[in-house]
Amino acid sequence: MMKNDILITGGHIIDPARNINEINNLRIINDIIVDADKYPVTSETRIIHADGMIVTPGLIDYHAHVFYDATEGGVRPDMYMPPNGVTTVVDAGSAGTANFDAFYRTVICASKVRIKAFLTVSPPGQTWSQENYDPDNIDENKIHALFRQYRNVLQGLKLKVQTEDIAEYGLKPLTESLRIANDLRCPVAIHSTHPVVPMKELVSLLRRGDAILSLMRFTEAAILSLMRFTAKVAPFLLMKALS
């Protein structure tokens, strides 16, 4: 007996994992994708006409902030993600060592959207636009404990490396974060709209797998500098910076 029977017709199916990019039909029976032509349509079949629409596996939003009601920029994942085709979201460091447990209990466990997260090295996390990255406040022991406890959720460490947040500390918050990340064998993601040092120096410290976030918010000079010192930045960033 079929628990559910869905036929999606005429959609633009995009599935990179199977190298599919075509207009076709998609059949789902008992939560399993089957050959659309193999099974006859019955009165129990729910038909969805998807002409002009994209049919694809759930998308991953790799940079969002979903610690809502606890941070200024946090949004409700189940409200904002599914309407945009997103079924998995990676929170870019909304919580720190002081409040990640609360983030996990109140948002991650309570959401239908799957949530992974970076941990901000500033203990209070990103509760508002500026954080405190005093290296003396980085709780290395708590970071290790959280990565052990939430190893299936935590993806890496996050911090801002810009004049508004760490000018008085120079690069020490970053070098401390990289040292801890080496022990954890995890990446570091940084936000650096206004770099505290020249971009060449900043990029030279990062390792394979580390990430620079929010490139579109960089100054034109920072983007041009980044493009000169790495071949991994798409040329369209230059056009975006100059537009």
GUNUGU-487940 format. One record per residue (C-alpha): residue number from 1; residue in one letter; chain; x, y, z. Coordinates in Angstrom, 1 decimal, decimal comma, always signed. Layout:
N
{filo = NUM&gulo = A&vexke = A&xx = X&yy = Y&zz = Z};
...
//
This chain:
243
{filo = 1&gulo = M&vexke = A&xx = +0,0&yy = +0,0&zz = +0,0};
{filo = 2&gulo = M&vexke = A&xx = +1,3&yy = +3,4&zz = -1,0};
{filo = 3&gulo = K&vexke = A&xx = +1,7&yy = +5,9&zz = +1,9};
{filo = 4&gulo = N&vexke = A&xx = +2,2&yy = +8,7&zz = -0,6};
{filo = 5&gulo = D&vexke = A&xx = +2,4&yy = +9,0&zz = -4,3};
{filo = 6&gulo = I&vexke = A&xx = +3,5&yy = +12,3&zz = -5,9};
{filo = 7&gulo = L&vexke = A&xx = +4,1&yy = +13,1&zz = -9,6};
{filo = 8&gulo = I&vexke = A&xx = +5,9&yy = +16,4&zz = -10,4};
{filo = 9&gulo = T&vexke = A&xx = +5,5&yy = +17,1&zz = -14,1};
{filo = 10&gulo = G&vexke = A&xx = +7,4&yy = +19,5&zz = -16,4};
{filo = 11&gulo = G&vexke = A&xx = +9,9&yy = +20,8&zz = -13,9};
{filo = 12&gulo = H&vexke = A&xx = +13,5&yy = +21,8&zz = -14,6};
{filo = 13&gulo = I&vexke = A&xx = +15,3&yy = +19,1&zz = -12,7};
{filo = 14&gulo = I&vexke = A&xx = +18,7&yy = +20,0&zz = -11,4};
{filo = 15&gulo = D&vexke = A&xx = +20,7&yy = +17,4&zz = -9,5};
{filo = 16&gulo = P&vexke = A&xx = +24,5&yy = +18,0&zz = -9,6};
{filo = 17&gulo = A&vexke = A&xx = +25,2&yy = +14,7&zz = -7,7};
{filo = 18&gulo = R&vexke = A&xx = +23,7&yy = +12,8&zz = -10,7};
{filo = 19&gulo = N&vexke = A&xx = +24,7&yy = +15,3&zz = -13,4};
{filo = 20&gulo = I&vexke = A&xx = +21,0&yy = +15,9&zz = -14,3};
{filo = 21&gulo = N&vexke = A&xx = +20,0&yy = +19,2&zz = -15,8};
{filo = 22&gulo = E&vexke = A&xx = +16,8&yy = +18,8&zz = -17,9};
{filo = 23&gulo = I&vexke = A&xx = +13,1&yy = +19,3&zz = -18,2};
{filo = 24&gulo = N&vexke = A&xx = +11,4&yy = +16,1&zz = -17,0};
{filo = 25&gulo = N&vexke = A&xx = +9,0&yy = +14,5&zz = -14,6};
{filo = 26&gulo = L&vexke = A&xx = +9,7&yy = +13,2&zz = -11,1};
{filo = 27&gulo = R&vexke = A&xx = +7,8&yy = +10,5&zz = -9,3};
{filo = 28&gulo = I&vexke = A&xx = +8,0&yy = +9,9&zz = -5,6};
{filo = 29&gulo = I&vexke = A&xx = +6,3&yy = +6,8&zz = -4,0};
{filo = 30&gulo = N&vexke = A&xx = +6,6&yy = +6,1&zz = -0,3};
{filo = 31&gulo = D&vexke = A&xx = +9,3&yy = +8,8&zz = +0,0};
{filo = 32&gulo = I&vexke = A&xx = +11,5&yy = +7,2&zz = -2,6};
{filo = 33&gulo = I&vexke = A&xx = +12,2&yy = +8,7&zz = -6,1};
{filo = 34&gulo = V&vexke = A&xx = +11,3&yy = +6,1&zz = -8,7};
{filo = 35&gulo = D&vexke = A&xx = +11,1&yy = +5,8&zz = -12,5};
{filo = 36&gulo = A&vexke = A&xx = +8,3&yy = +8,2&zz = -13,4};
{filo = 37&gulo = D&vexke = A&xx = +7,3&yy = +6,1&zz = -16,4};
{filo = 38&gulo = K&vexke = A&xx = +7,3&yy = +2,7&zz = -14,6};
{filo = 39&gulo = Y&vexke = A&xx = +4,3&yy = +3,3&zz = -12,3};
{filo = 40&gulo = P&vexke = A&xx = +0,8&yy = +4,2&zz = -13,6};
{filo = 41&gulo = V&vexke = A&xx = -1,0&yy = +7,3&zz = -12,3};
{filo = 42&gulo = T&vexke = A&xx = -3,9&yy = +6,4&zz = -10,0};
{filo = 43&gulo = S&vexke = A&xx = -6,6&yy = +8,3&zz = -8,2};
{filo = 44&gulo = E&vexke = A&xx = -4,3&yy = +8,4&zz = -5,2};
{filo = 45&gulo = T&vexke = A&xx = -1,5&yy = +10,1&zz = -7,2};
{filo = 46&gulo = R&vexke = A&xx = -1,0&yy = +13,8&zz = -6,3};
{filo = 47&gulo = I&vexke = A&xx = +0,0&yy = +15,6&zz = -9,4};
{filo = 48&gulo = I&vexke = A&xx = +2,1&yy = +18,8&zz = -9,1};
{filo = 49&gulo = H&vexke = A&xx = +2,5&yy = +20,9&zz = -12,3};
{filo = 50&gulo = A&vexke = A&xx = +6,0&yy = +22,4&zz = -12,1};
{filo = 51&gulo = D&vexke = A&xx = +6,3&yy = +24,0&zz = -15,6};
{filo = 52&gulo = G&vexke = A&xx = +8,8&yy = +26,9&zz = -15,4};
{filo = 53&gulo = M&vexke = A&xx = +10,0&yy = +25,9&zz = -11,9};
{filo = 54&gulo = I&vexke = A&xx = +13,2&yy = +24,3&zz = -10,7};
{filo = 55&gulo = V&vexke = A&xx = +13,0&yy = +20,9&zz = -9,0};
{filo = 56&gulo = T&vexke = A&xx = +16,2&yy = +20,2&zz = -7,0};
{filo = 57&gulo = P&vexke = A&xx = +17,4&yy = +18,6&zz = -3,9};
{filo = 58&gulo = G&vexke = A&xx = +17,2&yy = +20,9&zz = -0,9};
{filo = 59&gulo = L&vexke = A&xx = +19,7&yy = +23,8&zz = -1,0};
{filo = 60&gulo = I&vexke = A&xx = +22,3&yy = +24,6&zz = +1,6};
{filo = 61&gulo = D&vexke = A&xx = +22,6&yy = +28,2&zz = +2,8};
{filo = 62&gulo = Y&vexke = A&xx = +26,2&yy = +28,3&zz = +4,0};
{filo = 63&gulo = H&vexke = A&xx = +26,1&yy = +31,7&zz = +5,7};
{filo = 64&gulo = A&vexke = A&xx = +23,1&yy = +32,7&zz = +7,7};
{filo = 65&gulo = H&vexke = A&xx = +22,3&yy = +33,8&zz = +11,3};
{filo = 66&gulo = V&vexke = A&xx = +19,4&yy = +31,9&zz = +12,9};
{filo = 67&gulo = F&vexke = A&xx = +19,9&yy = +32,4&zz = +16,6};
{filo = 68&gulo = Y&vexke = A&xx = +16,7&yy = +34,5&zz = +16,6};
{filo = 69&gulo = D&vexke = A&xx = +15,4&yy = +36,3&zz = +19,7};
{filo = 70&gulo = A&vexke = A&xx = +18,9&yy = +36,2&zz = +21,1};
{filo = 71&gulo = T&vexke = A&xx = +20,9&yy = +38,1&zz = +18,4};
{filo = 72&gulo = E&vexke = A&xx = +20,1&yy = +41,3&zz = +16,5};
{filo = 73&gulo = G&vexke = A&xx = +20,4&yy = +39,7&zz = +13,0};
{filo = 74&gulo = G&vexke = A&xx = +18,9&yy = +36,3&zz = +13,7};
{filo = 75&gulo = V&vexke = A&xx = +16,0&yy = +35,0&zz = +11,6};
{filo = 76&gulo = R&vexke = A&xx = +13,7&yy = +32,1&zz = +12,2};
{filo = 77&gulo = P&vexke = A&xx = +15,1&yy = +29,2&zz = +10,0};
{filo = 78&gulo = D&vexke = A&xx = +11,7&yy = +27,4&zz = +9,5};
{filo = 79&gulo = M&vexke = A&xx = +10,1&yy = +30,7&zz = +8,3};
{filo = 80&gulo = Y&vexke = A&xx = +12,8&yy = +32,0&zz = +6,0};
{filo = 81&gulo = M&vexke = A&xx = +14,6&yy = +28,9&zz = +4,6};
{filo = 82&gulo = P&vexke = A&xx = +12,0&yy = +26,5&zz = +3,1};
{filo = 83&gulo = P&vexke = A&xx = +10,3&yy = +29,1&zz = +0,9};
{filo = 84&gulo = N&vexke = A&xx = +13,7&yy = +29,7&zz = -0,7};
{filo = 85&gulo = G&vexke = A&xx = +14,4&yy = +26,0&zz = -1,3};
{filo = 86&gulo = V&vexke = A&xx = +16,8&yy = +25,7&zz = +1,7};
{filo = 87&gulo = T&vexke = A&xx = +16,7&yy = +22,6&zz = +3,8};
{filo = 88&gulo = T&vexke = A&xx = +20,1&yy = +22,9&zz = +5,5};
{filo = 89&gulo = V&vexke = A&xx = +21,6&yy = +26,1&zz = +6,9};
{filo = 90&gulo = V&vexke = A&xx = +25,1&yy = +26,8&zz = +8,3};
{filo = 91&gulo = D&vexke = A&xx = +24,9&yy = +29,4&zz = +11,0};
{filo = 92&gulo = A&vexke = A&xx = +28,0&yy = +31,7&zz = +10,7};
{filo = 93&gulo = G&vexke = A&xx = +28,9&yy = +32,1&zz = +14,3};
{filo = 94&gulo = S&vexke = A&xx = +25,8&yy = +33,6&zz = +16,0};
{filo = 95&gulo = A&vexke = A&xx = +26,7&yy = +31,9&zz = +19,3};
{filo = 96&gulo = G&vexke = A&xx = +29,9&yy = +31,7&zz = +21,3};
{filo = 97&gulo = T&vexke = A&xx = +31,1&yy = +29,6&zz = +24,2};
{filo = 98&gulo = A&vexke = A&xx = +28,8&yy = +31,3&zz = +26,7};
{filo = 99&gulo = N&vexke = A&xx = +25,5&yy = +30,7&zz = +24,9};
{filo = 100&gulo = F&vexke = A&xx = +26,0&yy = +27,9&zz = +22,3};
{filo = 101&gulo = D&vexke = A&xx = +24,2&yy = +25,4&zz = +24,6};
{filo = 102&gulo = A&vexke = A&xx = +21,1&yy = +27,7&zz = +24,6};
{filo = 103&gulo = F&vexke = A&xx = +21,3&yy = +28,1&zz = +20,8};
{filo = 104&gulo = Y&vexke = A&xx = +21,4&yy = +24,3&zz = +20,5};
{filo = 105&gulo = R&vexke = A&xx = +18,4&yy = +23,7&zz = +22,7};
{filo = 106&gulo = T&vexke = A&xx = +16,2&yy = +26,5&zz = +21,7};
{filo = 107&gulo = V&vexke = A&xx = +16,8&yy = +26,7&zz = +17,9};
{filo = 108&gulo = I&vexke = A&xx = +18,8&yy = +23,8&zz = +16,5};
{filo = 109&gulo = C&vexke = A&xx = +16,8&yy = +21,1&zz = +18,2};
{filo = 110&gulo = A&vexke = A&xx = +13,5&yy = +22,9&zz = +17,7};
{filo = 111&gulo = S&vexke = A&xx = +13,8&yy = +23,5&zz = +13,9};
{filo = 112&gulo = K&vexke = A&xx = +12,7&yy = +21,4&zz = +11,0};
{filo = 113&gulo = V&vexke = A&xx = +15,5&yy = +22,8&zz = +8,9};
{filo = 114&gulo = R&vexke = A&xx = +18,8&yy = +21,0&zz = +9,5};
{filo = 115&gulo = I&vexke = A&xx = +21,3&yy = +23,4&zz = +11,2};
{filo = 116&gulo = K&vexke = A&xx = +25,0&yy = +23,2&zz = +11,4};
{filo = 117&gulo = A&vexke = A&xx = +27,1&yy = +26,0&zz = +12,9};
{filo = 118&gulo = F&vexke = A&xx = +30,4&yy = +27,8&zz = +13,3};
{filo = 119&gulo = L&vexke = A&xx = +31,3&yy = +28,8&zz = +16,9};
{filo = 120&gulo = T&vexke = A&xx = +32,4&yy = +32,4&zz = +17,4};
{filo = 121&gulo = V&vexke = A&xx = +35,4&yy = +32,7&zz = +19,6};
{filo = 122&gulo = S&vexke = A&xx = +34,0&yy = +35,8&zz = +21,3};
{filo = 123&gulo = P&vexke = A&xx = +32,2&yy = +34,1&zz = +24,3};
{filo = 124&gulo = P&vexke = A&xx = +28,9&yy = +36,1&zz = +23,9};
{filo = 125&gulo = G&vexke = A&xx = +28,7&yy = +35,4&zz = +20,2};
{filo = 126&gulo = Q&vexke = A&xx = +27,4&yy = +37,9&zz = +17,8};
{filo = 127&gulo = T&vexke = A&xx = +24,6&yy = +39,4&zz = +19,9};
{filo = 128&gulo = W&vexke = A&xx = +24,9&yy = +42,7&zz = +18,0};
{filo = 129&gulo = S&vexke = A&xx = +27,0&yy = +44,4&zz = +15,4};
{filo = 130&gulo = Q&vexke = A&xx = +30,3&yy = +44,4&zz = +17,3};
{filo = 131&gulo = E&vexke = A&xx = +31,9&yy = +41,7&zz = +19,4};
{filo = 132&gulo = N&vexke = A&xx = +34,7&yy = +41,6&zz = +22,0};
{filo = 133&gulo = Y&vexke = A&xx = +37,6&yy = +39,6&zz = +20,7};
{filo = 134&gulo = D&vexke = A&xx = +40,0&yy = +40,2&zz = +23,6};
{filo = 135&gulo = P&vexke = A&xx = +42,3&yy = +37,2&zz = +23,3};
{filo = 136&gulo = D&vexke = A&xx = +42,4&yy = +36,8&zz = +27,1};
{filo = 137&gulo = N&vexke = A&xx = +38,6&yy = +36,1&zz = +27,0};
{filo = 138&gulo = I&vexke = A&xx = +38,8&yy = +33,3&zz = +24,4};
{filo = 139&gulo = D&vexke = A&xx = +37,8&yy = +30,2&zz = +26,4};
{filo = 140&gulo = E&vexke = A&xx = +39,9&yy = +27,5&zz = +24,8};
{filo = 141&gulo = N&vexke = A&xx = +38,8&yy = +24,7&zz = +27,2};
{filo = 142&gulo = K&vexke = A&xx = +35,2&yy = +25,5&zz = +26,7};
{filo = 143&gulo = I&vexke = A&xx = +35,7&yy = +25,5&zz = +22,9};
{filo = 144&gulo = H&vexke = A&xx = +37,2&yy = +22,0&zz = +23,0};
{filo = 145&gulo = A&vexke = A&xx = +34,4&yy = +20,8&zz = +25,3};
{filo = 146&gulo = L&vexke = A&xx = +31,7&yy = +22,1&zz = +22,9};
{filo = 147&gulo = F&vexke = A&xx = +33,3&yy = +20,5&zz = +19,9};
{filo = 148&gulo = R&vexke = A&xx = +33,4&yy = +17,2&zz = +21,7};
{filo = 149&gulo = Q&vexke = A&xx = +29,7&yy = +17,6&zz = +22,8};
{filo = 150&gulo = Y&vexke = A&xx = +28,4&yy = +18,9&zz = +19,5};
{filo = 151&gulo = R&vexke = A&xx = +30,8&yy = +17,3&zz = +17,0};
{filo = 152&gulo = N&vexke = A&xx = +28,0&yy = +16,6&zz = +14,6};
{filo = 153&gulo = V&vexke = A&xx = +26,9&yy = +20,2&zz = +14,6};
{filo = 154&gulo = L&vexke = A&xx = +29,9&yy = +22,4&zz = +14,9};
{filo = 155&gulo = Q&vexke = A&xx = +31,8&yy = +23,0&zz = +11,6};
{filo = 156&gulo = G&vexke = A&xx = +34,6&yy = +25,4&zz = +12,7};
{filo = 157&gulo = L&vexke = A&xx = +35,5&yy = +28,7&zz = +14,4};
{filo = 158&gulo = K&vexke = A&xx = +34,4&yy = +32,2&zz = +13,4};
{filo = 159&gulo = L&vexke = A&xx = +35,7&yy = +35,7&zz = +14,2};
{filo = 160&gulo = K&vexke = A&xx = +35,8&yy = +39,2&zz = +12,8};
{filo = 161&gulo = V&vexke = A&xx = +39,2&yy = +40,4&zz = +11,7};
{filo = 162&gulo = Q&vexke = A&xx = +38,4&yy = +44,1&zz = +11,1};
{filo = 163&gulo = T&vexke = A&xx = +39,3&yy = +47,4&zz = +12,7};
{filo = 164&gulo = E&vexke = A&xx = +35,9&yy = +47,9&zz = +14,3};
{filo = 165&gulo = D&vexke = A&xx = +36,4&yy = +44,8&zz = +16,4};
{filo = 166&gulo = I&vexke = A&xx = +40,0&yy = +43,9&zz = +17,0};
{filo = 167&gulo = A&vexke = A&xx = +42,1&yy = +47,0&zz = +16,2};
{filo = 168&gulo = E&vexke = A&xx = +43,6&yy = +47,1&zz = +19,7};
{filo = 169&gulo = Y&vexke = A&xx = +44,5&yy = +43,4&zz = +19,5};
{filo = 170&gulo = G&vexke = A&xx = +46,0&yy = +43,3&zz = +16,1};
{filo = 171&gulo = L&vexke = A&xx = +46,1&yy = +39,8&zz = +14,6};
{filo = 172&gulo = K&vexke = A&xx = +46,3&yy = +38,0&zz = +18,0};
{filo = 173&gulo = P&vexke = A&xx = +42,6&yy = +36,9&zz = +18,0};
{filo = 174&gulo = L&vexke = A&xx = +43,1&yy = +35,3&zz = +14,6};
{filo = 175&gulo = T&vexke = A&xx = +46,4&yy = +33,6&zz = +15,4};
{filo = 176&gulo = E&vexke = A&xx = +44,9&yy = +32,2&zz = +18,6};
{filo = 177&gulo = S&vexke = A&xx = +41,9&yy = +31,0&zz = +16,7};
{filo = 178&gulo = L&vexke = A&xx = +44,1&yy = +29,3&zz = +14,1};
{filo = 179&gulo = R&vexke = A&xx = +46,1&yy = +27,6&zz = +16,8};
{filo = 180&gulo = I&vexke = A&xx = +43,0&yy = +26,2&zz = +18,4};
{filo = 181&gulo = A&vexke = A&xx = +41,6&yy = +25,2&zz = +15,1};
{filo = 182&gulo = N&vexke = A&xx = +44,7&yy = +23,3&zz = +14,3};
{filo = 183&gulo = D&vexke = A&xx = +44,2&yy = +21,2&zz = +17,5};
{filo = 184&gulo = L&vexke = A&xx = +40,5&yy = +20,7&zz = +16,6};
{filo = 185&gulo = R&vexke = A&xx = +41,3&yy = +20,1&zz = +12,9};
{filo = 186&gulo = C&vexke = A&xx = +38,6&yy = +22,4&zz = +11,8};
{filo = 187&gulo = P&vexke = A&xx = +38,4&yy = +25,5&zz = +9,5};
{filo = 188&gulo = V&vexke = A&xx = +38,3&yy = +29,1&zz = +10,5};
{filo = 189&gulo = A&vexke = A&xx = +35,9&yy = +31,5&zz = +8,9};
{filo = 190&gulo = I&vexke = A&xx = +36,6&yy = +35,3&zz = +9,1};
{filo = 191&gulo = H&vexke = A&xx = +34,7&yy = +38,4&zz = +8,4};
{filo = 192&gulo = S&vexke = A&xx = +36,9&yy = +41,3&zz = +7,4};
{filo = 193&gulo = T&vexke = A&xx = +35,0&yy = +44,2&zz = +5,7};
{filo = 194&gulo = H&vexke = A&xx = +37,7&yy = +46,6&zz = +6,9};
{filo = 195&gulo = P&vexke = A&xx = +40,9&yy = +44,5&zz = +7,3};
{filo = 196&gulo = V&vexke = A&xx = +43,0&yy = +45,3&zz = +10,3};
{filo = 197&gulo = V&vexke = A&xx = +46,1&yy = +44,6&zz = +8,2};
{filo = 198&gulo = P&vexke = A&xx = +46,7&yy = +44,6&zz = +4,4};
{filo = 199&gulo = M&vexke = A&xx = +44,7&yy = +41,8&zz = +2,7};
{filo = 200&gulo = K&vexke = A&xx = +47,9&yy = +40,2&zz = +1,5};
{filo = 201&gulo = E&vexke = A&xx = +49,1&yy = +39,7&zz = +5,0};
{filo = 202&gulo = L&vexke = A&xx = +45,7&yy = +38,5&zz = +6,2};
{filo = 203&gulo = V&vexke = A&xx = +45,3&yy = +35,9&zz = +3,4};
{filo = 204&gulo = S&vexke = A&xx = +48,8&yy = +34,6&zz = +4,0};
{filo = 205&gulo = L&vexke = A&xx = +47,9&yy = +33,4&zz = +7,5};
{filo = 206&gulo = L&vexke = A&xx = +44,9&yy = +31,4&zz = +6,4};
{filo = 207&gulo = R&vexke = A&xx = +45,1&yy = +27,7&zz = +5,7};
{filo = 208&gulo = R&vexke = A&xx = +43,6&yy = +25,4&zz = +3,1};
{filo = 209&gulo = G&vexke = A&xx = +39,8&yy = +25,1&zz = +3,9};
{filo = 210&gulo = D&vexke = A&xx = +39,6&yy = +28,4&zz = +5,8};
{filo = 211&gulo = A&vexke = A&xx = +37,0&yy = +30,9&zz = +4,5};
{filo = 212&gulo = I&vexke = A&xx = +36,7&yy = +34,7&zz = +4,1};
{filo = 213&gulo = L&vexke = A&xx = +33,0&yy = +35,6&zz = +4,4};
{filo = 214&gulo = S&vexke = A&xx = +30,8&yy = +38,5&zz = +3,1};
{filo = 215&gulo = L&vexke = A&xx = +33,1&yy = +39,4&zz = +0,2};
{filo = 216&gulo = M&vexke = A&xx = +30,4&yy = +41,6&zz = -1,3};
{filo = 217&gulo = R&vexke = A&xx = +30,6&yy = +43,9&zz = +1,7};
{filo = 218&gulo = F&vexke = A&xx = +34,4&yy = +44,5&zz = +1,3};
{filo = 219&gulo = T&vexke = A&xx = +35,7&yy = +47,8&zz = +0,2};
{filo = 220&gulo = E&vexke = A&xx = +36,8&yy = +48,0&zz = -3,4};
{filo = 221&gulo = A&vexke = A&xx = +40,4&yy = +48,2&zz = -2,4};
{filo = 222&gulo = A&vexke = A&xx = +40,1&yy = +45,1&zz = -0,3};
{filo = 223&gulo = I&vexke = A&xx = +38,5&yy = +43,1&zz = -3,1};
{filo = 224&gulo = L&vexke = A&xx = +41,1&yy = +44,2&zz = -5,6};
{filo = 225&gulo = S&vexke = A&xx = +43,9&yy = +43,3&zz = -3,2};
{filo = 226&gulo = L&vexke = A&xx = +42,4&yy = +39,9&zz = -2,5};
{filo = 227&gulo = M&vexke = A&xx = +42,2&yy = +39,2&zz = -6,2};
{filo = 228&gulo = R&vexke = A&xx = +45,8&yy = +40,1&zz = -6,7};
{filo = 229&gulo = F&vexke = A&xx = +47,0&yy = +37,6&zz = -4,1};
{filo = 230&gulo = T&vexke = A&xx = +44,8&yy = +34,7&zz = -4,7};
{filo = 231&gulo = A&vexke = A&xx = +43,5&yy = +33,0&zz = -7,9};
{filo = 232&gulo = K&vexke = A&xx = +40,5&yy = +31,5&zz = -6,1};
{filo = 233&gulo = V&vexke = A&xx = +38,3&yy = +34,7&zz = -6,1};
{filo = 234&gulo = A&vexke = A&xx = +35,9&yy = +34,8&zz = -9,0};
{filo = 235&gulo = P&vexke = A&xx = +36,4&yy = +37,7&zz = -11,5};
{filo = 236&gulo = F&vexke = A&xx = +32,8&yy = +38,8&zz = -11,0};
{filo = 237&gulo = L&vexke = A&xx = +33,8&yy = +40,2&zz = -7,6};
{filo = 238&gulo = L&vexke = A&xx = +35,8&yy = +42,9&zz = -9,4};
{filo = 239&gulo = M&vexke = A&xx = +32,8&yy = +43,9&zz = -11,4};
{filo = 240&gulo = K&vexke = A&xx = +30,6&yy = +43,9&zz = -8,3};
{filo = 241&gulo = A&vexke = A&xx = +33,0&yy = +46,1&zz = -6,5};
{filo = 242&gulo = L&vexke = A&xx = +33,1&yy = +48,6&zz = -9,3};
{filo = 243&gulo = S&vexke = A&xx = +29,4&yy = +48,6&zz = -9,9};
//
